[in-house]
């Protein structure tokens, strides 16, 4: 995944999901809200069935899993299950400060 496609201050939220996952839909909505609230946040969704190699590279064992990366691509947060907006925003701020 290329991290230079956006500004150097960007935070990337990666959602590892599966097609019929209700929790994944809820997580998608929370990440979209974070992206609307913080202009330097970009969301990427990876369906584990469509890209099993990507999921394997980062050891995804369940969906949804959210990985937050700073502008250098370094993982600063990882969570399984549905996060709340406060968790995502706190992880985003930590990644911006990294």
CORCORWO-V212262 format. One line per field, one symbol per residue. burial: I if it has 24 or more other C-alpha atoms within 12 Angstrom, else O. A space follows every 10 residues. Layout:
burial->???
//
This chain:
burial->OOIOOOOOII IIIIIIIIOO OOIIIOIIOI IIOIIOOIOI IIIIIIIIOO OOOOIOOOOI OIIIIIIIII IIIOIIIIII IIIOOOIIIO IIIOIIOO
//
